[in-house]
């Protein structure tokens, strides 16, 4: 049986809030991991598009990098990975 623990985190207003286009961040991650993707025989689907998130650039970059690395690290060889964007329940293309 899996257990889920919920922790209430106090609301924090991020500092240095700006509009951050995450497309270059993702593109750089993909470019820098091309050898690893080939080594693990992972197939990555990604359609670059301008996607703006309002927030702290450093924190957003750290979050995206962590999620990307986690996906690669815990994917089995020959897995298919997709990076998609969903806004209000709708997949964006």
N, CA, C and O of each residue as an XYZ file, in Angstrom:
372
protein
N       0.840     -1.177      0.000
C       0.000      0.000      0.000
C       0.887      1.243      0.000
O       1.805      1.365      0.810
N       0.598      2.156     -0.916
C       1.347      3.405     -0.978
C       0.701      4.426     -0.059
O      -0.521      4.489      0.078
N       1.552      5.220      0.564
C       1.052      6.277      1.438
C       1.403      7.623      0.837
O       2.477      7.803      0.263
N       0.503      8.545      0.972
C       0.706      9.889      0.467
C       0.700     10.839      1.648
O      -0.251     10.872      2.429
N       1.760     11.603      1.771
C       1.845     12.579      2.836
C       1.773     13.971      2.224
O       2.520     14.290      1.299
N       0.895     14.774      2.730
C       0.759     16.144      2.245
C       1.362     17.089      3.266
O       1.079     16.993      4.460
N       2.184     17.989      2.795
C       2.811     18.972      3.662
C       2.368     20.336      3.197
O       2.474     20.671      2.017
N       1.875     21.116      4.126
C       1.453     22.460      3.776
C       2.661     23.387      3.849
O       3.317     23.506      4.884
N       2.933     24.030      2.736
C       4.061     24.954      2.651
C       3.508     26.367      2.671
O       2.578     26.692      1.932
N       4.091     27.210      3.529
C       3.578     28.587      3.566
C       3.771     29.276      2.220
O       4.752     29.029      1.520
N       2.834     30.133      1.870
C       2.914     30.871      0.603
C       4.136     31.777      0.623
O       4.352     32.547      1.559
N       4.923     31.662     -0.432
C       6.129     32.474     -0.556
C       6.072     33.186     -1.896
O       5.805     32.570     -2.927
N       6.318     34.458     -1.874
C       6.360     35.223     -3.111
C       7.775     35.160     -3.662
O       8.715     35.607     -3.005
N       7.940     34.608     -4.867
C       9.283     34.519     -5.427
C       9.868     35.900     -5.699
O       9.152     36.851     -6.013
N      11.190     35.979     -5.568
C      11.878     37.230     -5.867
C      12.311     37.204     -7.327
O      12.441     36.141     -7.933
N      12.528     38.378     -7.872
C      12.998     38.509     -9.257
C      12.067     37.825    -10.251
O      12.526     37.071    -11.109
N      10.781     38.076    -10.148
C       9.803     37.482    -11.056
C       9.913     38.155    -12.418
O       9.973     39.380    -12.529
N       9.939     37.317    -13.451
C      10.019     37.818    -14.820
C       9.351     36.805    -15.748
O       9.027     35.691    -15.336
N       9.153     37.198    -16.992
C       8.663     36.272    -18.004
C       9.857     35.454    -18.501
O      10.837     36.010    -18.999
N       9.764     34.119    -18.360
C      10.872     33.243    -18.740
C      10.410     32.337    -19.876
O       9.451     31.580    -19.731
N      11.109     32.426    -21.014
C      10.835     31.529    -22.132
C      11.614     30.245    -21.861
O      12.844     30.265    -21.831
N      10.913     29.133    -21.665
C      11.593     27.891    -21.300
C      12.082     27.097    -22.508
O      12.787     26.103    -22.335
N      11.730     27.502    -23.712
C      12.168     26.774    -24.909
C      13.691     26.695    -25.012
O      14.212     25.610    -25.271
N      14.435     27.797    -24.820
C      15.894     27.688    -24.902
C      16.486     26.815    -23.793
O      17.507     26.158    -23.999
N      15.859     26.807    -22.639
C      16.334     25.980    -21.527
C      16.219     24.504    -21.904
O      17.157     23.730    -21.716
N      15.064     24.129    -22.435
C      14.836     22.735    -22.817
C      15.742     22.341    -23.988
O      16.324     21.257    -23.989
N      15.856     23.216    -24.973
C      16.700     22.924    -26.135
C      18.151     22.696    -25.707
O      18.812     21.792    -26.218
N      18.641     23.500    -24.787
C      20.016     23.331    -24.301
C      20.174     22.000    -23.558
O      21.180     21.312    -23.728
N      19.190     21.641    -22.741
C      19.245     20.358    -22.036
C      19.313     19.195    -23.028
O      20.097     18.262    -22.851
N      18.494     19.261    -24.058
C      18.472     18.192    -25.067
C      19.821     18.123    -25.791
O      20.378     17.041    -25.976
N      20.336     19.278    -26.194
C      21.623     19.314    -26.890
C      22.743     18.740    -26.019
O      23.598     18.000    -26.504
N      22.728     19.085    -24.739
C      23.786     18.635    -23.828
C      23.663     17.164    -23.443
O      24.618     16.581    -22.929
N      22.518     16.566    -23.679
C      22.323     15.167    -23.275
C      22.218     14.227    -24.474
O      21.825     13.071    -24.317
N      22.558     14.698    -25.645
C      22.381     13.873    -26.843
C      23.164     12.560    -26.763
O      22.662     11.520    -27.190
N      24.378     12.591    -26.224
C      25.162     11.350    -26.093
C      24.497     10.364    -25.144
O      24.462      9.163    -25.414
N      23.974     10.866    -24.041
C      23.297      9.995    -23.074
C      22.019      9.405    -23.666
O      21.715      8.231    -23.455
N      21.275     10.219    -24.406
C      20.064      9.722    -25.059
C      20.406      8.594    -26.030
O      19.704      7.585    -26.086
N      21.478      8.765    -26.789
C      21.911      7.724    -27.723
C      22.390      6.484    -26.985
O      22.072      5.363    -27.384
N      23.156      6.674    -25.909
C      23.686      5.552    -25.142
C      22.550      4.701    -24.558
O      22.601      3.472    -24.596
N      21.517      5.380    -24.012
C      20.390      4.650    -23.432
C      19.346      4.257    -24.474
O      18.350      3.608    -24.155
N      19.585      4.655    -25.721
C      18.659      4.368    -26.820
C      17.256      4.913    -26.523
O      16.248      4.242    -26.743
N      17.226      6.139    -26.021
C      15.955      6.795    -25.720
C      15.525      7.614    -26.926
O      16.342      8.250    -27.591
N      14.238      7.583    -27.189
C      13.662      8.377    -28.272
C      12.916      9.536    -27.623
O      11.966      9.338    -26.865
N      13.362     10.746    -27.935
C      12.791     11.941    -27.327
C      11.984     12.706    -28.362
O      12.487     13.032    -29.437
N      10.727     12.990    -28.033
C       9.857     13.799    -28.900
C       9.704     15.175    -28.260
O       9.325     15.302    -27.095
N      10.007     16.197    -29.050
C       9.872     17.566    -28.563
C       9.718     18.493    -29.751
O      10.527     18.471    -30.679
N       8.677     19.305    -29.717
C       8.454     20.316    -30.740
C       8.721     21.680    -30.104
O       7.889     22.186    -29.351
N       9.882     22.278    -30.404
C      10.206     23.566    -29.797
C       9.134     24.614    -30.077
O       8.634     24.734    -31.196
N       8.801     25.355    -29.049
C       7.849     26.446    -29.188
C       8.092     27.436    -28.063
O       8.516     27.062    -26.970
N       7.823     28.673    -28.337
C       7.964     29.690    -27.307
C       6.912     29.431    -26.233
O       5.712     29.411    -26.507
N       7.385     29.235    -25.016
C       6.493     28.985    -23.880
C       6.983     29.840    -22.720
O       8.091     29.655    -22.218
N       6.149     30.769    -22.308
C       6.521     31.728    -21.275
C       5.917     31.316    -19.933
O       4.727     31.016    -19.828
N       6.772     31.310    -18.917
C       6.328     31.073    -17.540
C       6.762     32.286    -16.730
O       7.906     32.729    -16.831
N       5.858     32.816    -15.934
C       6.193     33.957    -15.083
C       6.751     33.405    -13.778
O       6.088     32.635    -13.083
N       7.979     33.808    -13.453
C       8.591     33.348    -12.214
C      10.054     33.734    -12.142
O      10.536     34.557    -12.920
N      10.748     33.130    -11.200
C      12.172     33.363    -10.998
C      12.948     32.467    -11.965
O      12.832     31.243    -11.914
N      13.735     33.082    -12.841
C      14.448     32.335    -13.890
C      15.307     31.223    -13.308
O      15.304     30.109    -13.831
N      16.029     31.496    -12.257
C      16.924     30.500    -11.657
C      16.133     29.303    -11.131
O      16.526     28.157    -11.347
N      15.027     29.565    -10.444
C      14.210     28.480     -9.894
C      13.531     27.668    -10.993
O      13.449     26.443    -10.897
N      13.045     28.339    -12.032
C      12.400     27.644    -13.151
C      13.419     26.765    -13.868
O      13.122     25.618    -14.203
N      14.610     27.292    -14.105
C      15.663     26.512    -14.765
C      16.022     25.287    -13.939
O      16.188     24.196    -14.484
N      16.142     25.459    -12.643
C      16.475     24.331    -11.749
C      15.372     23.271    -11.796
O      15.661     22.076    -11.862
N      14.119     23.704    -11.763
C      12.993     22.771    -11.802
C      12.970     21.979    -13.104
O      12.846     20.754    -13.080
N      13.085     22.654    -14.225
C      13.049     21.990    -15.532
C      14.225     21.027    -15.669
O      14.061     19.910    -16.161
N      15.408     21.455    -15.236
C      16.590     20.607    -15.309
C      16.421     19.353    -14.461
O      16.770     18.255    -14.893
N      15.888     19.515    -13.262
C      15.671     18.376    -12.370
C      14.671     17.394    -12.970
O      14.909     16.186    -12.952
N      13.567     17.890    -13.494
C      12.554     17.017    -14.097
C      13.109     16.282    -15.320
O      12.870     15.088    -15.496
N      13.846     17.000    -16.155
C      14.429     16.403    -17.357
C      15.424     15.298    -16.994
O      15.363     14.193    -17.533
N      16.335     15.610    -16.077
C      17.337     14.626    -15.665
C      16.696     13.412    -15.003
O      17.140     12.284    -15.215
N      15.669     13.630    -14.213
C      14.947     12.537    -13.569
C      14.328     11.619    -14.623
O      14.407     10.396    -14.513
N      13.715     12.215    -15.638
C      13.078     11.416    -16.696
C      14.100     10.550    -17.419
O      13.831      9.385    -17.712
N      15.258     11.106    -17.707
C      16.292     10.328    -18.403
C      16.866      9.248    -17.490
O      17.015      8.095    -17.894
N      17.181      9.630    -16.269
C      17.819      8.698    -15.337
C      16.956      7.467    -15.081
O      17.474      6.353    -15.009
N      15.656      7.654    -14.944
C      14.786      6.549    -14.558
C      14.018      5.928    -15.726
O      13.075      5.164    -15.519
N      14.421      6.253    -16.937
C      13.830      5.618    -18.113
C      14.657      4.400    -18.484
O      15.885      4.408    -18.404
N      13.959      3.363    -18.886
C      14.642      2.154    -19.342
C      15.136      2.357    -20.770
O      14.633      3.212    -21.498
N      16.116      1.568    -21.153
C      16.602      1.629    -22.535
C      15.445      1.419    -23.498
O      14.526      0.646    -23.224
N      15.499      2.104    -24.613
C      14.498      2.025    -25.683
C      13.159      2.664    -25.319
O      12.177      2.473    -26.037
N      13.097      3.410    -24.232
C      11.857      4.114    -23.883
C      11.644      5.307    -24.810
O      12.593      5.844    -25.380
N      10.398      5.705    -24.950
C      10.028      6.915    -25.681
C       9.686      7.992    -24.658
O       8.868      7.766    -23.765
N      10.302      9.148    -24.785
C      10.037     10.281    -23.907
C       9.431     11.409    -24.723
O       9.832     11.639    -25.864
N       8.469     12.110    -24.146
C       7.849     13.253    -24.816
C       7.849     14.446    -23.886
O       7.542     14.327    -22.700
N       8.193     15.591    -24.434
C       8.054     16.844    -23.703
C       6.877     17.567    -24.336
O       6.922     17.959    -25.502
N       5.831     17.735    -23.553
C       4.625     18.401    -24.047
C       4.246     19.528    -23.090
O       4.676     19.557    -21.937
N       3.457     20.422    -23.579
C       2.983     21.545    -22.775
C       1.469     21.460    -22.674
O       0.775     21.287    -23.676
N       0.966     21.585    -21.449
C      -0.469     21.546    -21.199
C      -0.866     22.824    -20.490
O      -0.278     23.197    -19.475
N      -1.863     23.485    -21.030
C      -2.378     24.700    -20.423
C      -3.882     24.564    -20.252
O      -4.608     24.360    -21.224
N      -4.341     24.677    -19.029
C      -5.759     24.547    -18.718
C      -6.355     23.256    -19.270
O      -7.476     23.253    -19.778
N      -5.602     22.158    -19.169
C      -6.090     20.865    -19.613
C      -5.980     20.612    -21.099
O      -6.401     19.559    -21.577
N      -5.424     21.551    -21.841
C      -5.299     21.404    -23.292
C      -3.824     21.244    -23.660
O      -2.981     22.025    -23.218
N      -3.518     20.229    -24.470
C      -2.152     20.035    -24.945
C      -1.869     21.080    -26.006
O      -2.621     21.222    -26.971
N      -0.770     21.815    -25.819
C      -0.389     22.860    -26.774
C       0.562     22.279    -27.799
O       1.422     21.465    -27.461
N       0.416     22.687    -29.040
C       1.328     22.228    -30.107
C       2.066     23.394    -30.674
O       2.882     23.227    -31.580
